[in-house]
Amino acid sequence: MPTDWFSHLEKILPGLLGSMGAMLWIQGSWKRKLALFAFGGVMAWYATPWIYQQTGISEGFLGLMVGLFGMAIVDSVFRIWADLGLSSIVREFIRARLGLPRE
């Protein structure tokens, strides 16, 4: 465990709280919600410092907003991916590129 764990917690906590708030509006199984919660936290962890440099807005507030809306964005991307049936297209593309036989 890093010795400066509090600074890491301070960075990730607002994003996780924002993701937790977004779960009130996200529909689906608990597994899906847990995955989106994790993606919202990761998005807040990586995007907040860059947005802070660009805008100068408080990092805590930005982490909360990125976690909240980041989770909603990831949910929308997953829904569009499923609605367009992109899984089978990507699977077929990878199969063809690797020269694997059809199933």
Secondary structure, DSSP 8 states (H G I E B T S, - for coil): --TTHHHHHHHHHHHHHHHHHHTTT--S-HHHHHHHHHHHHHHHHHHHHHHHHHH---HHHHHHHHHHHHHHHHHHHHHHHHHHTHHHHHHHHHHHHHT----
